[in-house]
Amino acid sequence: MNFEVFVTCAVTGAGDTTGKSDKVPVTPKQIADSAIEAAKAGAAVAHIHVRDPETGKGSRDPKLFKEVVDRVRDSGTDVVLNLTAGMGGDLVFGKGEAPLPLDQAGTDIAGPLERLAHVEECLPEICTLDCGSMNFAAGGDYVMCNTPAQLLTMAKRVQELSVRPELEVFDFGHMVMVKDMIKAGVLDDPIMIQLCMGIPYGAPDDPNTFMALVNQLPEGAVFSAFSIGRNQLPFVAMAALAGGNVRVGLEDNIYLERGVLASNGQLVERARIILEAMNVKVLGPDEVRAKLQLTKRG
């Protein structure tokens, strides 16, 4: 049991949720405002993607990231900034018996350093690294691509920038990659891991699978965990019981309860209520910085 937990809010993601909920932020101002709302509700960390303001689709444009980061920093609201570095690893094959040429509308493959351009410019305290490749999202021909060579290059550059990588583990092989990066010397202590449960076709979010992953964590690692959809809020309790920290937010779940669309602030508030009812202290941004040895800029 972890009695001192920090909450991360994943405020928008890159998935096709904007057509399902008008509460999912799209523009840089909306994303920044939503991160600030989450911080005021009790989130110590804001995990940030950006979207094309015209289409609502996920983007990796450094200018959009910079606008979000500048708006949050200029607001005077204290929150640990955690930028995704997952964009640029999207591979979509052609349909059926014609896998090539690739689907150009969905494919976005960039070099490992190009995928970090916004991290270099904005210098957040944390950025995410997806620690492996996998089929992603039910059906379709989309593969999330992160090769070992790419990950080693990205981890080394993030280390040079004094940014803490949050290592996204979607399945057991990804934990092997984490341990390989530790052996390669491209990760500094404390190791920070996010267990991403219930995503097709990664590790399912049943308790036995979850605890099997927890039992594979490197010694001394600080971890968070989440599930998607209806299991997001139950996983608040599950993560704390297993010794971890918590992630909620509209990237992973758009409902507060059946049929009721949520805001990020409402999801964070509900997570805080669950944790405090378990006699858990919810940590603030400065306590998280001390715990994870983070470098604050801006």
ABEGO torsion letter per residue (X at the ends): XBABBBBBBBAAEABBAAAABAABBABAAAAAAAAAAAAAAGBABBBBBBBBAAAGBBBABAAAAAAAAAAAAAAGBBBBBBBBAABGABBBBBBEABAOBBBAAABBBBBAAAAAAAAAAAGBABBBBBAEBBBBEBEEABBBBBBAAAAAAAAAAAAAAGBBBBBBBABAAAAAAAAAAAAAGABBOBBBBBBBBGBOBBBBABAAAAAAAAAABBBGBBBBBBBBEAAAAAAAAAAAAAGBBBBBEAAABABABBGBBBBAAAAAAAAAAAAAAAGBBBBBAAAAAAAAGBBBBX
